[in-house]
């Protein structure tokens, strides 16, 4: 009597197993770019640490950073403090540029160059589907970008912490355009959008230079649009009172002037241009002004604005990823 051995069922690799091979190949092929990214990470951390150490070693005589006797008629901050503040005031812009650089790398050397030269056929002929090939080129830079930029955001926030409560800091306010994008999750949204847009542009045009140029244009348009209309992402606060508003050093001043009983807003420029010798406040009241007003985003709106902007960026990134896979399927099956 013979025993029949059932044939072994063919195992289907999971998505993670299917990506493991392409990811290893990708990391090996672009190890120079990985080393360059690691070097930028170390340099960024080193710059912030060096600035903090420099400022801490300055001979400041007072808690407010004054190097002259405390309480005197003259206030003079240390050169280390003013220089550190100037350097850090554009740190958010630098992080945005790094995020954009990641997108440019994805669009050019990572995807478009392979499509242009035809080397992608070698991978596809070795049981790597087009979808897994593209997924690896999205997952690797996205994961490394999120990890690296999270570290840089934490270090940057630590660098800015030195100016917390400092009464004479005018360049490192949280809503400044050079600060805001780099101090929260928004820059991670920009990085993920950069990866997605770079991939979409690469599979669309399949030419390295054209893909890089299109990626730069698309990311620049999104960044400019959000910077211009960021204040609309969350409802503002309108304050009125008999005296000019003190909105605080860290609030985002959007509009300020005087208001009439009907709600019409009047501005100082109208009276200044009419007669420079006329009392501005009296001029405004002659026009019907009854109170001062200030429209602002207080500091409490910082996180809502960050999260709404991040959500918009992630939604755009998801659309770009979906479009990239659809284009790849339509072109290559």
C-alpha positions in Angstrom: 0.0 0.0 0.0 1.5 3.3 -1.1 1.2 6.6 0.6 0.4 9.6 -1.5 2.2 12.8 -0.6 0.2 15.9 -1.4 2.0 18.5 -3.5 3.3 21.5 -1.6 1.2 24.6 -1.9 3.0 27.4 -3.7 3.8 30.1 -1.2 2.9 33.6 -2.2 5.4 36.2 -0.7 3.9 38.9 1.4 4.2 42.6 0.4 7.0 43.1 2.9 9.0 40.1 1.5 8.4 41.2 -2.0 9.8 44.7 -1.2 12.8 43.4 0.7 14.9 42.5 -2.3 14.3 45.8 -4.3 15.0 47.8 -1.1 18.4 46.1 -0.6 19.3 46.7 -4.2 18.2 50.3 -3.9 20.3 51.0 -0.8 23.3 49.3 -2.3 23.1 51.3 -5.6 22.6 54.7 -3.9 24.9 54.3 -0.9 26.8 57.5 -1.8 23.6 59.5 -1.6 22.9 57.8 1.8 26.3 58.9 3.0 25.7 62.4 1.7 22.4 62.6 3.5 24.0 61.3 6.8 26.6 64.0 6.4 24.0 66.7 6.0 22.3 65.4 9.1 25.5 65.5 11.2 26.4 69.0 9.8 22.9 70.4 10.7 23.1 69.0 14.2 26.6 70.3 14.6 25.7 73.8 13.5 22.9 74.2 16.0 25.0 72.7 18.9 27.9 75.0 18.1 25.6 78.1 18.0 24.1 77.1 21.4 27.5 76.6 22.9 28.8 79.9 21.5 25.8 81.8 22.9 26.1 80.0 26.3 29.8 81.1 26.5 29.1 84.8 25.9 29.7 87.1 28.8 26.1 88.2 29.4 25.5 90.1 32.7 21.7 89.9 32.8 19.0 87.3 32.1 17.8 89.2 29.1 21.1 88.9 27.4 22.4 92.3 28.2 26.2 92.7 28.3 26.0 96.1 30.1 25.0 96.5 33.7 21.5 95.3 34.4 18.7 97.9 34.6 20.9 100.5 32.9 19.7 103.0 30.2 21.6 101.1 27.5 20.7 97.6 26.3 23.3 95.7 24.2 23.0 92.0 23.5 26.1 89.9 22.9 27.3 89.3 19.4 26.9 85.6 19.9 23.2 86.0 20.8 22.4 88.3 17.8 24.3 86.1 15.4 22.7 82.9 16.7 19.3 84.5 16.3 20.1 85.6 12.8 21.3 82.1 11.8 18.4 80.3 13.3 15.8 82.7 11.9 15.9 80.9 8.5 16.2 77.4 9.8 12.7 76.5 8.7 13.5 77.6 5.2 16.6 75.4 5.2 14.6 72.3 6.2 12.1 73.0 3.5 14.9 73.1 0.9 16.2 69.8 2.3 12.7 68.3 1.8 12.6 69.6 -1.7 16.1 68.2 -2.4 14.8 64.8 -1.5 12.0 65.1 -4.0 14.5 66.2 -6.7 16.6 63.1 -5.9 13.6 60.8 -6.2 12.5 62.5 -9.5 16.0 62.4 -11.1 18.6 59.7 -10.1 16.1 57.4 -8.3 13.4 56.9 -10.9 13.6 59.0 -14.1 17.2 58.0 -14.8 16.4 54.3 -14.7 13.3 54.8 -16.9 15.3 56.9 -19.4 18.3 54.5 -19.6 16.1 51.3 -19.5 17.9 49.7 -16.6 14.5 49.2 -14.9 13.9 46.2 -17.3 16.6 44.3 -15.5 14.7 44.5 -12.2 11.4 43.8 -13.8 12.8 40.7 -15.4 13.9 39.3 -12.0 10.4 38.7 -10.6 10.0 42.3 -9.4 6.7 43.8 -10.5 6.5 47.4 -11.6 4.4 48.2 -8.6 6.9 46.7 -6.2 9.7 48.5 -8.0 8.0 51.9 -7.6 6.9 51.1 -4.0 10.5 50.5 -3.0 11.5 53.9 -4.5 8.8 55.6 -2.6 9.1 53.8 0.8 12.9 54.1 1.2 13.3 57.9 0.7 10.1 58.6 2.5 11.2 56.6 5.6 14.7 58.0 5.6 13.3 61.6 5.1 10.9 61.3 8.0 13.5 59.9 10.3 16.2 62.5 9.4 13.9 65.5 9.4 12.3 64.5 12.7 15.8 64.6 14.2 16.6 67.9 12.6 13.2 69.4 13.8 13.9 68.3 17.3 17.4 69.8 17.3 16.1 73.0 15.7 13.5 73.4 18.3 16.1 72.9 21.0 18.2 75.6 19.4 15.3 78.0 19.4 14.5 77.2 23.0 17.4 79.5 24.0 15.3 82.4 23.0 12.1 81.3 24.9 11.0 84.2 27.1 13.8 86.4 25.7 12.2 89.9 25.6 14.2 91.3 22.7 14.0 88.4 20.2 12.4 89.7 17.0 13.8 87.2 14.4 12.7 83.8 16.0 9.0 84.3 16.6 7.0 81.0 16.0 4.9 82.4 13.1 7.8 83.9 11.1 8.0 82.4 7.6 11.5 81.3 8.1 10.6 79.5 11.4 7.1 78.1 11.2 7.6 75.3 8.6 10.6 73.8 10.3 9.4 73.6 13.9 6.5 71.1 13.6 5.1 68.2 11.5 4.5 70.4 8.5 8.1 69.9 7.2 7.5 66.1 7.3 4.4 66.6 5.2 6.5 68.6 2.7 9.1 65.9 2.6 6.5 63.2 1.9 4.9 65.4 -0.7 8.3 66.0 -2.3 8.9 62.2 -2.6 5.4 61.6 -4.1 5.6 64.5 -6.5 9.1 63.5 -7.6 7.9 60.0 -8.3 4.8 61.2 -10.2 6.9 63.6 -12.4 9.4 60.9 -13.1 6.9 58.3 -14.4 5.1 61.0 -16.3 8.0 62.5 -18.4 10.6 59.6 -18.0 13.4 62.2 -18.6 15.8 63.1 -15.8 16.2 66.8 -16.4 12.5 67.3 -17.3 11.4 65.4 -14.2 13.7 67.4 -11.9 12.5 70.7 -13.4 8.8 69.7 -13.1 9.3 68.6 -9.5 10.9 71.9 -8.5 8.1 73.9 -10.2 5.4 71.8 -8.5 6.9 71.9 -5.0 7.6 75.6 -5.4 4.0 76.4 -6.3 2.7 74.4 -3.3 5.1 76.0 -0.9 4.4 79.5 -2.2 0.6 78.9 -2.0 0.7 77.7 1.5 3.0 80.4 2.7 0.7 83.1 1.1 -2.6 81.7 2.4 -1.5 80.0 5.6 -3.4 82.5 7.8 -6.6 81.2 6.2 -6.1 77.7 7.5 -7.6 78.5 10.9 -10.2 81.1 12.1 -8.5 84.3 13.3 -9.3 86.2 16.5 -10.6 89.7 16.3 -10.1 91.8 19.4 -11.5 95.3 19.9 -11.0 97.9 22.7 -10.8 101.6 23.5 -7.0 101.5 23.4 -4.5 100.1 20.9 -4.2 96.4 21.2 -1.2 94.7 22.8 -1.2 91.4 21.0 2.0 90.0 22.5 5.4 89.3 21.0 4.6 85.8 19.7 1.2 86.5 18.1 0.7 86.7 14.4 -0.4 90.2 13.6 -2.7 90.1 10.5 -4.6 93.4 10.6 -4.7 96.4 12.9 -6.5 99.7 13.0 -9.8 101.2 14.1 -13.3 100.1 13.5 -16.6 102.0 13.0 -20.0 101.2 14.5 -21.0 99.5 11.3 -18.0 97.2 11.4 -16.0 99.1 8.7 -12.2 98.9 9.2 -10.2 102.1 9.0 -6.4 102.2 8.7 -3.7 104.6 9.8 -2.4 105.0 6.3 -5.6 106.7 5.2 -5.1 109.5 7.7 -1.3 109.7 7.3 -1.6 110.2 3.5 -4.4 112.8 4.0 -2.4 115.2 6.3 0.8 114.4 8.0 0.3 117.2 10.5 -3.1 116.0 11.6 -3.5 114.0 14.7 -4.0 110.4 13.4 -6.4 109.3 16.2 -8.6 112.4 15.8 -8.6 111.8 12.0 -9.8 108.3 12.5 -12.6 109.3 14.9 -13.7 112.0 12.5 -14.2 109.2 10.0 -16.5 107.3 12.4 -14.0 105.1 14.3 -15.2 104.1 17.8 -12.6 101.5 18.9 -9.3 100.0 18.1 -9.1 96.4 16.6 -6.5 93.8 16.0 -7.0 90.6 14.0 -4.4 88.0 15.0 -3.5 84.3 15.3 -2.5 84.0 19.0 0.2 81.6 20.0 -2.5 79.0 20.8 -3.2 78.7 17.1 0.3 77.4 16.3 -0.5 73.7 16.5 -3.9 73.9 14.7 -2.2 75.7 11.9 0.6 73.2 11.8 -1.7 70.2 11.8 -4.1 71.6 9.1 -1.1 72.4 6.9 0.3 68.9 7.4 -3.0 67.4 6.6 -3.2 69.3 3.3 0.3 68.2 2.4 -0.4 64.5 3.3 -3.6 64.6 1.2 -1.7 66.0 -1.8 1.0 63.4 -1.3 -1.5 60.6 -1.2 -3.1 61.9 -4.5 0.4 62.1 -6.1 1.2 58.5 -5.1 -2.1 57.2 -6.4 -1.5 59.0 -9.7 2.0 57.7 -10.0 0.9 54.1 -9.7 -1.9 54.6 -12.1 0.4 56.2 -14.7 3.0 53.4 -14.2 0.3 50.7 -14.7 -1.1 52.5 -17.8 2.4 52.7 -19.4 3.9 49.4 -18.4 1.0 47.2 -17.2 
